[in-house]
Amino acid sequence: MTALTLADFNRDYLTLHVAKEDLFWTTYMGTEADGSKLEVAEGAYKAWISDPARLREVREALAVTAATDADEVQGLTGWQHFFEANGIDSDEGRRLQGKLIELESQLFQKRSKFQMFYEDAKGERHQGSTNVMAAHIAANADETVRRTSHQALRTLEQWVLDNGFLDIVRERNAFARALGFPDYFEYKIQKNEQMSRARLFQILDEFEAMTRDTHLAALRRLGNEKGLQALEPWNLKYAVAGSVQQELDPYLPFEHSLQRWAKSFARLGIGYRGASLVLDLCDRPGKYENGFMHGPQPCFFDKGTWRPARIHFTSNATPSQVGSGRAGLTTLFHEGGHAAHFANITGNAPCFSQEYPPTSMALAETQSMFCDSLIGDADWLALYARDLNGKPVPEALLQAVVTADQPFRAFNERMLLLVPTFESRLYAMDDAARTPEAVLELARMCEREVLGIAGSPRPLLAIPHLLSGEGAASYQGYLLAHMGVYQTRAFFQQRDGQLTDNPRIGPDLAKHYWNPGNSQSHDQTLHGLTGQGLSGRALAEFCNVAPDTLWQHAREEMLEAMARPKTETQADLHASIRIVHGAQLIADNTVSMQAMWDAFAAWVTGLR
């Protein structure tokens, strides 16, 4: 039998991947009438990538490939790593994988129909998504709204436990054990990050110890200044930053977010190499309640011909809601950072440029989190934030914005630490002991242990990542990514003296972080740019900086940025961009970027 070639693997993968990803988008955007289609497509995709026959085929192909055909060897080697990361060499494992896909799809379909409600001060009930509830908890001046929004999320927790989540946890563990792992958490950390649970918690425990004193001191100060009521989970985020967010809100109107994203990225030297981008940016009933990016068409060089990416990403802005402008802009930068990563991978096979193992989640999130970190900087806000009349943010408000989160910087990072702490213990529980009551108690115990308060502002089981097969037992990737972000920020600041509008950033990220795709690990990419491997120390040290010291440095950077000559740009991101709302086309850049910005701004204004 003739051995398969690189072109065969590329073709067969794309057929399944593109079909699955297109259905993922329509299903999660709430525009797909038949939710079972995604289940079928995902089953076919996972059956193909997990079939041990694929690994045998690629090894046979490598064995007969001439040593002089470096391009073929490069691509086939990438496919070998891909199948080693995804192969399931067990009939029982493949059976359990199919069952998991079915269970997760059923839970997703039921969850999309579940409604939550909060109350206002008059006792009137209002329906809202998890994003609406979270925004209320962070920024609504009415404590009744904040408290009932938090209670709605806890109601969602109970619903999750009563509607099949624990069955999924049990089956995930069975699946992992069929593959030789002690539980699903160990399976995911080794598959996603190529490290053991022990190594992960070595890094996480060091970070926890380095930030503990700063974190607890901040809680004590808040309790002394605003009373113990401020430490209630529905009050804490508002007590820390609610009023500041309200004051900043007029300077970050969502109408202008698209333009600010494009101009900022263009001035950083970030481009999309001819990709086609589809953006769905506003919240609506039936739409998935977390921002994400997916790439239906991975980019790669096909026998020397560039095949650009086709990428979808989404945010969940609610333009009429206080705080939604900054939240929507942050998600736009975050998912736009993901898109830049996956539009700039220059391998010669699509296996290098997709979001799943052997791609490290922490590596992928480092790109997006680095980008969204920029809009919290004083120099970025001074240059870009304007109200609808063009008025800039006053310096006193800039200082308040930059320093407001700093006393609770450690708290926010520990919110990320909370999830792997909980999930690791959840999957380590005996099946018989994993009752709804025990899991709720475990959640509250982990929240008290890591956060030092009675409950998390975002209750653990209301986090959608825990329910999905791709997101489950993966949340630690966000914290590992933040560690990489602060190593990256420090490198550019030390070398170039600026982050905002630094034109060297895009090319350097492309060269060291993006172009290699998953042919390099998170640790290797960090070494390539910064000369240092992954560590939580830089992030912990930043968390421990006093607010006054932070503002002193931020103000110096801001004044330097304002004194630099202004860079004019047409914001050509080298991409075809369409802005949609479900099935509705809102705007595109067919005529020009400015025409797209104007059409989007007019549409958002009409929603207010």
Rosetta blueprint (number, residue, H / E / L):
1 M L
2 T L
3 A L
4 L L
5 T L
6 L H
7 A H
8 D H
9 F H
10 N H
11 R H
12 D H
13 Y H
14 L H
15 T H
16 L H
17 H H
18 V H
19 A H
20 K H
21 E H
22 D H
23 L H
24 F H
25 W H
26 T H
27 T H
28 Y H
29 M L
30 G L
31 T L
32 E L
33 A L
34 D L
35 G L
36 S H
37 K H
38 L H
39 E H
40 V H
41 A H
42 E H
43 G H
44 A H
45 Y H
46 K H
47 A H
48 W H
49 I H
50 S H
51 D L
52 P H
53 A H
54 R H
55 L H
56 R H
57 E H
58 V H
59 R H
60 E H
61 A H
62 L H
63 A H
64 V H
65 T L
66 A L
67 A L
68 T L
69 D L
70 A H
71 D H
72 E H
73 V H
74 Q H
75 G H
76 L H
77 T H
78 G H
79 W H
80 Q H
81 H H
82 F H
83 F H
84 E H
85 A H
86 N H
87 G L
88 I L
89 D L
90 S L
91 D H
92 E H
93 G H
94 R H
95 R H
96 L H
97 Q H
98 G H
99 K H
100 L H
101 I H
102 E H
103 L H
104 E H
105 S H
106 Q H
107 L H
108 F H
109 Q H
110 K H
111 R H
112 S L
113 K L
114 F L
115 Q L
116 M E
117 F E
118 Y E
119 E E
120 D L
121 A L
122 K L
123 G L
124 E L
125 R E
126 H E
127 Q E
128 G E
129 S L
130 T H
131 N H
132 V H
133 M H
134 A H
135 A H
136 H H
137 I H
138 A H
139 A H
140 N L
141 A L
142 D L
143 E H
144 T H
145 V H
146 R H
147 R H
148 T H
149 S H
150 H H
151 Q H
152 A H
153 L H
154 R H
155 T H
156 L H
157 E H
158 Q H
159 W H
160 V H
161 L H
162 D H
163 N L
164 G L
165 F H
166 L H
167 D H
168 I H
169 V H
170 R H
171 E H
172 R H
173 N H
174 A H
175 F H
176 A H
177 R H
178 A H
179 L L
180 G L
181 F L
182 P L
183 D L
184 Y H
185 F H
186 E H
187 Y H
188 K H
189 I H
190 Q H
191 K H
192 N H
193 E H
194 Q L
195 M L
196 S L
197 R H
198 A H
199 R H
200 L H
201 F H
202 Q H
203 I H
204 L H
205 D H
206 E H
207 F H
208 E H
209 A H
210 M H
211 T H
212 R H
213 D H
214 T H
215 H H
216 L H
217 A H
218 A H
219 L H
220 R H
221 R H
222 L H
223 G H
224 N H
225 E H
226 K H
227 G L
228 L H
229 Q H
230 A H
231 L H
232 E L
233 P L
234 W L
235 N L
236 L H
237 K H
238 Y H
239 A H
240 V H
241 A H
242 G H
243 S H
244 V H
245 Q H
246 Q H
247 E H
248 L H
249 D H
250 P H
251 Y H
252 L L
253 P L
254 F H
255 E H
256 H H
257 S H
258 L H
259 Q H
260 R H
261 W H
262 A H
263 K H
264 S H
265 F H
266 A H
267 R H
268 L L
269 G L
270 I L
271 G L
272 Y L
273 R L
274 G L
275 A E
276 S E
277 L E
278 V E
279 L E
280 D E
281 L E
282 C E
283 D L
284 R L
285 P L
286 G L
287 K L
288 Y L
289 E L
290 N L
291 G L
292 F E
293 M E
294 H E
295 G E
296 P E
297 Q E
298 P L
299 C L
300 F E
301 F E
302 D E
303 K L
304 G L
305 T E
306 W E
307 R E
308 P L
309 A L
310 R E
311 I E
312 H E
313 F E
314 T E
315 S E
316 N E
317 A E
318 T L
319 P L
320 S L
321 Q L
322 V L
323 G L
324 S H
325 G H
326 R H
327 A H
328 G H
329 L H
330 T H
331 T H
332 L H
333 F H
334 H H
335 E H
336 G H
337 G H
338 H H
339 A H
340 A H
341 H H
342 F H
343 A L
344 N L
345 I L
346 T L
347 G L
348 N L
349 A L
350 P H
351 C H
352 F H
353 S H
354 Q L
355 E L
356 Y L
357 P L
358 P L
359 T L
360 S L
361 M H
362 A H
363 L H
364 A H
365 E H
366 T H
367 Q H
368 S H
369 M H
370 F H
371 C H
372 D H
373 S H
374 L H
375 I H
376 G H
377 D L
378 A H
379 D H
380 W H
381 L H
382 A H
383 L H
384 Y H
385 A L
386 R E
387 D L
388 L L
389 N L
390 G L
391 K L
392 P E
393 V L
394 P L
395 E H
396 A H
397 L H
398 L H
399 Q H
400 A H
401 V H
402 V H
403 T H
404 A H
405 D L
406 Q H
407 P H
408 F H
409 R H
410 A H
411 F H
412 N H
413 E H
414 R H
415 M H
416 L H
417 L H
418 L H
419 V H
420 P H
421 T H
422 F H
423 E H
424 S H
425 R H
426 L H
427 Y H
428 A H
429 M L
430 D L
431 D H
432 A H
433 A H
434 R L
435 T L
436 P H
437 E H
438 A H
439 V H
440 L H
441 E H
442 L H
443 A H
444 R H
445 M H
446 C H
447 E H
448 R H
449 E H
450 V H
451 L H
452 G L
453 I L
454 A L
455 G L
456 S L
457 P L
458 R L
459 P L
460 L H
461 L H
462 A H
463 I L
464 P H
465 H H
466 L H
467 L L
468 S L
469 G L
470 E L
471 G L
472 A L
473 A L
474 S L
475 Y L
476 Q H
477 G H
478 Y H
479 L H
480 L H
481 A H
482 H H
483 M H
484 G H
485 V H
486 Y H
487 Q H
488 T H
489 R H
490 A H
491 F H
492 F H
493 Q H
494 Q H
495 R H
496 D H
497 G L
498 Q L
499 L L
500 T L
501 D L
502 N L
503 P L
504 R L
505 I H
506 G H
507 P H
508 D H
509 L H
510 A H
511 K H
512 H H
513 Y H
514 W H
515 N L
516 P L
517 G H
518 N H
519 S H
520 Q L
521 S L
522 H H
523 D H
524 Q H
525 T H
526 L H
527 H H
528 G H
529 L H
530 T H
531 G L
532 Q L
533 G L
534 L L
535 S L
536 G L
537 R H
538 A H
539 L H
540 A H
541 E H
542 F H
543 C H
544 N L
545 V L
546 A L
547 P H
548 D H
549 T H
550 L H
551 W H
552 Q H
553 H H
554 A H
555 R H
556 E H
557 E H
558 M H
559 L H
560 E H
561 A H
562 M H
563 A H
564 R L
565 P L
566 K L
567 T L
568 E L
569 T L
570 Q L
571 A L
572 D L
573 L L
574 H L
575 A E
576 S E
577 I E
578 R E
579 I E
580 V E
581 H E
582 G L
583 A L
584 Q E
585 L E
586 I E
587 A E
588 D E
589 N L
590 T L
591 V L
592 S L
593 M H
594 Q H
595 A H
596 M H
597 W H
598 D H
599 A H
600 F H
601 A H
602 A H
603 W H
604 V H
605 T H
606 G H
607 L H
608 R L
